[in-house]
Each structure stands twice: as structure tokens, then as C-alpha cells.
């Protein structure tokens, strides 16, 4: 991976995102809808003001915030993490080179009346990080066609885990940066993580 243009501001971005998720983890058990509203408002401010925002600088003054489905507690559950035999693959990212990614587990869950499983990945390299992307029946229609993320712990996106349970709150499913501007190169959700049902929760297609 190449050195970012502004390493200190990028470090501040990641630290701020991590603080937003720390607030989510602490407060969703008490009042999930309020925690989600606070997270979304703070994230919009970050996108509008921060130099490392995925919103193009020329567009920030006109940007009116992300578009989300209303918070619905039916889209929050705890998934059971089941280790699998690790397998590694590569994701090419144009100018950023190649990311090595390992499939480390599957997460089984039932949500909104649907049973499903998703693969859980680990970004290899110094430090590493958990990654949980997915696509679903809304992808390319009401949500970003390349899928959305639930976890990307390198960037601070961490909803929490308890033993062999992983918090899956699809109300926090968010678009990768490339959904906002094609100057960003993002790893998109692998085909195996395509859910056959519509996840009408989380972030929607960015407003034009």
C-alpha cells in the first residue's frame, strides 16, 4: 500500500471513526435508535468537514448528508462465529496495488425472519484487521451496487463481539468510499457474501 498524501489527517480520521463506534458499542444496548441517530449525524459532519472525507472537495459545500433507511431493531442480532480452514486470496486495487485477504470464519445468523451466513475476512499485512462486507437484493437498486460494509476494523468500524458472537446490526451497514467518488479504490464484497434477501437497513445509494 502506498503512503497516504496526508498521514496525520488520515490518522485523525481513523481515530475519530473509532471514537464514533466506541460510542455505538457503549450505547446501543440502552437506546439503539438514539445511538444510531447520533452516529449518523456525527458521520455526516465528518464527511462534510474533514480533509480525508470521501466526498470530493468541490462537492462538500453542497452535500446534504448520507441517506439511510430508518432504524429498525429487527435488523440487529448476534451472529455465531464458526472458524473455517483459512484460505487467502488477493484483491487488486488499481493504483493501491493488491490487498491480501484471508477467509477466517463464517458468521451464522437469523435476522428479520431470514437465516443466512456470511464469510468473515482478515486483511493481511502489518496489524491486519477484520472485514465483513456483504451485498443483498437491494444492491444496485436502493443501495450501492458494490455492496456495503459492517466491519472494517482497520478503519475503526467495529460493532463489537462477545466470545464467539459478533454483533450484526445492519442499521449500521455503510457504503465504501468508492460509492461517493471514483478517485477511491475499495475492496468490494466477494460474491460468496451475497445475501439472497433484501436488507432494507443501513445506508442507501448516495444522493446525486
Secondary structure, DSSP 8 states (H G I E B T S, - for coil): ----TTHHHHHHHHHHHHHHHHHHHHHHHHHHHHHHHHHHHHHHHHHHH-TT-SS-GGGGGG-----B----GGGEEEEEEEEEEEEEEEEE-GGG-EEEEEEEEEEEEEETTEEEEEEEEEE-SSS-EEEEEEB-TTBTTTB-TT-EEEEEGGGTB---EETTEEEEEGGG-EE-GGGT-TTS------GGGB-SS----SB-S---
